[in-house]
Amino acid sequence: MRPLIAVPARFSARTSALRYAAEVTARALIEAVWRAGGEPASIHPADNGTASRLARFDGVLLPGGGDLAPARYGAAHTHDTVYDVDTLQDTFDLDVARHALESGLPLLAICRGLQVVNVALGGTLEQDMGGPEHEHRHLTHPVALEPDSIVARATGAEKTDASCYHHQRVDRLGTGLRVTARAADGTTEALELPGTRGWFTAVQWHPEDTAHDDPAQQGLFDALVRAAAR
């Protein structure tokens, strides 16, 4: 049987196929998990019962999405570029991240997912990277990976071309986290948590964008599913 991978859904105000607001998961993410041999399952964000709900799953993929509420990491003010904040989404994602790390459930966190993990462990975010000339939107750039890091082993590389879409980045690291990849401008591009019970890595870029024809990016999903199978 395919390992069952939980993918927290994202709220969407509208979709072309439905008449009402929807809960969505990016098709590219689902296909990457499927290619890896996993059974992806979108799960509804709720504000209770996270641990018991995740107990039936073999792994978690925490995907990208809108911004976390700055108050979640103690910010006194909200930058005017912060968008798509949702209280329930934040609560659920933070619960999922904490439970997966505490229980040893294999976890791959992507873009917003990396930021969620950082905040869940007490870290903070830079709310805006400095406008269009500095943000990483619609950008593919080289990222250097720490040798023998989880992300380097998963991708089979020490440098990779990362497809990015974000205007925020890690500011202060969460407790225990280690930076395992950086962009040329110093942006944190990957994290891991030495000593954690289960397999875990987080990447700031979107590996699903190019995983269909880039074995290094597909390798992240393959590694998640292998860990889930164990």
Stockholm file with secondary structure:
# STOCKHOLM 1.0

chainA/1-230         MRPLIAVPARFSARTSALRYAAEVTARALIEAVWRAGGEPASIHPADNGTASRLARFDGVLLPGGGDLAPARYGAAHTHDTVYDVDTLQDTFDLDVARHALESGLPLLAICRGLQVVNVALGGTLEQDMGGPEHEHRHLTHPVALEPDSIVARATGAEKTDASCYHHQRVDRLGTGLRVTARAADGTTEALELPGTRGWFTAVQWHPEDTAHDDPAQQGLFDALVRAAAR
#=GR chainA/1-230 SS CCCEEEEECEEESCBTTBSSCEEECCHHHHHHHHHTTCEEEEECCCSSCHHHHHTTCSEEEECCCSCCCGGGGTCSSCCTTCCCCCHHHHHHHHHHHHHHHHHTCCEEEETHHHHHHHHHTTCCEESCCSSTTTSEEEEEEEEEECTTSHHHHHHTCSEEEEEEEESCEECSCCTTCEEEEECTTCCEEEEECTTCSSCEEEESSCGGGTTTTCHHHHHHHHHHHHHHHC
#=GC SS_cons         CCCEEEEECEEESCBTTBSSCEEECCHHHHHHHHHTTCEEEEECCCSSCHHHHHTTCSEEEECCCSCCCGGGGTCSSCCTTCCCCCHHHHHHHHHHHHHHHHHTCCEEEETHHHHHHHHHTTCCEESCCSSTTTSEEEEEEEEEECTTSHHHHHHTCSEEEEEEEESCEECSCCTTCEEEEECTTCCEEEEECTTCSSCEEEESSCGGGTTTTCHHHHHHHHHHHHHHHC
//
